[in-house]
Structures are given as structure tokens and as C-alpha cells.
Amino acid sequence: MTGRILQKLVLTVCLSGLFGLTAVSSGHAGNLPPKVNWMLNCQGCHKPDASGVDGEVPSMNGYVSKFLTVDGGREYLSRVPGVAFSPLSDQQTAELLNWMLATYDPENLPRDFKPYKEEEVHRLRQDPLMTDAAPAARQHLMDKLAAQ
């Protein structure tokens, strides 16, 4: 009898975890902290330390805040496909962007940095960079950064 009770308990815990994960992925888990949203929505490609995958997924670690120093860079960060089409709300996305900049590239964060706000993210996500346009837009910004 003890074995059956243990099996039922394990099954219950597993199903609870599965339903909990479904709630998180569908946005019904409430407002998760930016770090958790990073883990659920970004680190699969950009890696936990934001180092990316050489030649495939851009590194953000020690670099991402530099985009805020060139014309169009701030907008770019909200318009890239992974951000623009994210299941996160505009508020969660603004919080995630602010957290990401402060966490992965605080050294290059401009002194006059104004945190992203929900309204700004909402506006920028209305004009997403499509997958084929994003690399060209990034390269254009990288060229501007190199010229500084």
C-alpha cells in the first residue's frame, strides 16, 4: 500500500509541476521577476550568461548597453524578433530590458539612461524587425559603434 501511495504522490507532484509550467508559459502565472523571464524566454538562445552562440546568436554580455549610445540602438532592442514577438506583456518586457542592461552590461550603461517604460515598448513592438531584417539592422548599428 505504501508503494501505491508514493506512486500517487509522485504523479501528483509531477502533474502539478507540468500544469504550473503550462501556466507560466502561457502568461497566467502573474508578473514574474525579470530574471525568471530571462530564464524562460531568453537564455535558451542567449545562454544564462548572455554570451550567445558565436556566429548564430549575438552575445550581449559586456556589450548590449552600447546600443543605447547610437541613434536607433534603443529602438532596435525592442524591435528584434525575440523581443517584439515575445509572449511577455509590454510591462514585463520593459522590466526585462532594464534588468538585462543593468545585469549584463552595467559598465556601458549611459549615465543619462532612462529605463524603458511599458508605453515605449508597446509602441516599438508595433514595428518589429522581421527575422531577415534584424541582422542587417544590427550590423548597421555595429558599424555606427565602430565609428565612435
C-alpha distance (Angstrom), angle and dihedral (degrees) to the residues before:
residue distance angle dihedral
M1 . . .
T2 3.80 . .
G3 3.82 90.5 .
R4 3.83 91.9 54.4
I5 3.79 92.1 48.7
L6 3.80 90.3 50.0
Q7 3.82 90.8 48.8
K8 3.81 91.3 50.9
L9 3.79 91.0 47.4
V10 3.83 92.1 50.5
L11 3.82 90.8 47.1
T12 3.80 91.2 49.1
V13 3.80 92.4 50.0
C14 3.82 91.9 47.2
L15 3.80 93.2 48.7
S16 3.79 91.1 46.4
G17 3.80 89.4 53.2
L18 3.80 91.3 47.8
F19 3.79 93.2 50.1
G20 3.79 90.1 44.7
L21 3.81 90.7 52.9
T22 3.79 90.1 49.1
A23 3.81 89.8 52.3
V24 3.79 91.2 50.1
S25 3.79 94.3 47.8
S26 3.78 92.9 48.1
G27 3.80 93.7 50.1
H28 3.80 97.0 -110.7
A29 3.78 95.8 115.6
G30 3.77 94.5 83.2
N31 3.75 127.4 -118.6
L32 3.78 106.9 -23.6
P33 3.81 120.7 -161.9
P34 3.82 115.2 -92.7
K35 3.81 91.9 -111.2
V36 3.80 90.5 57.8
N37 3.82 90.7 46.2
W38 3.83 87.9 51.6
M39 3.79 89.9 51.9
L40 3.81 93.3 47.9
N41 3.80 99.7 39.6
C42 3.80 111.7 21.7
Q43 3.77 116.4 21.8
G44 3.80 93.6 68.5
C45 3.81 87.9 76.1
H46 3.80 104.1 16.2
K47 3.84 93.4 42.9
P48 3.82 125.5 -126.4
D49 3.82 92.2 -76.8
A50 3.84 94.2 44.1
S51 3.81 91.1 -115.9
G52 3.80 93.1 132.3
V53 3.79 125.0 -159.6
D54 3.79 115.7 -66.3
G55 3.80 110.6 -108.5
E56 3.81 93.8 2.1
V57 3.81 113.8 50.5
P58 3.81 119.1 27.2
S59 3.76 119.7 -117.3
M60 3.78 114.4 -122.5
N61 3.78 98.0 -179.5
G62 3.80 109.4 113.8
Y63 3.79 92.0 -5.5
V64 3.80 116.7 56.7
S65 3.83 96.6 85.7
K66 3.80 90.0 58.9
F67 3.80 88.2 74.1
L68 3.80 87.6 69.0
T69 3.82 89.5 64.7
V70 3.81 96.8 63.1
D71 3.78 130.8 65.5
G72 3.80 109.1 -93.6
G73 3.80 95.3 14.4
R74 3.78 96.9 105.6
E75 3.78 90.8 50.4
Y76 3.80 91.8 46.3
L77 3.82 92.4 60.1
S78 3.82 91.0 60.0
R79 3.80 95.8 40.6
V80 3.82 101.9 52.1
P81 3.81 111.0 111.9
G82 3.80 96.2 -110.3
V83 3.79 90.9 55.6
A84 3.80 100.6 33.4
F85 3.81 93.5 50.3
S86 3.79 97.4 35.9
P87 3.82 116.5 129.8
L88 3.81 88.6 -128.9
S89 3.79 119.7 108.8
D90 3.79 118.3 -108.6
Q91 3.81 89.3 -104.7
Q92 3.82 92.7 50.7
T93 3.79 89.8 46.6
A94 3.81 92.1 51.6
E95 3.80 90.1 49.9
L96 3.81 91.1 47.5
L97 3.82 93.0 49.9
N98 3.81 91.7 49.5
W99 3.81 91.6 47.0
M100 3.80 92.6 46.4
L101 3.81 93.2 51.6
A102 3.81 93.1 47.6
T103 3.81 93.3 43.2
Y104 3.79 104.0 41.9
D105 3.79 102.1 30.5
P106 3.80 112.8 16.1
E107 3.83 91.8 144.4
N108 3.81 92.5 65.9
L109 3.80 98.0 38.6
P110 3.83 105.5 122.7
R111 3.79 115.1 -113.5
D112 3.79 90.0 -126.0
F113 3.83 93.2 49.5
K114 3.77 113.2 151.3
P115 3.80 111.7 -157.4
Y116 3.78 117.8 -116.8
K117 3.79 113.5 -98.7
E118 3.78 129.5 -152.3
E119 3.82 93.6 -109.9
E120 3.80 93.5 52.1
V121 3.79 92.9 48.7
H122 3.80 90.6 47.7
R123 3.81 91.5 52.9
L124 3.80 94.3 46.5
R125 3.79 94.5 46.4
Q126 3.81 88.5 59.5
D127 3.82 88.6 71.1
P128 3.81 104.0 44.0
L129 3.77 123.8 -177.8
M130 3.76 105.7 -117.6
T131 3.76 117.0 -128.3
D132 3.80 94.3 -99.4
A133 3.83 93.4 47.1
A134 3.81 97.7 47.7
P135 3.84 97.7 74.5
A136 3.82 91.8 49.9
A137 3.80 91.3 48.4
R138 3.80 89.9 48.8
Q139 3.80 92.0 49.3
H140 3.80 90.5 49.9
L141 3.81 89.5 53.8
M142 3.81 91.6 45.0
D143 3.82 88.8 53.8
K144 3.81 89.6 51.9
L145 3.79 90.2 49.9
A146 3.80 91.7 49.9
A147 3.80 90.2 51.6
Q148 3.82 92.3 55.4
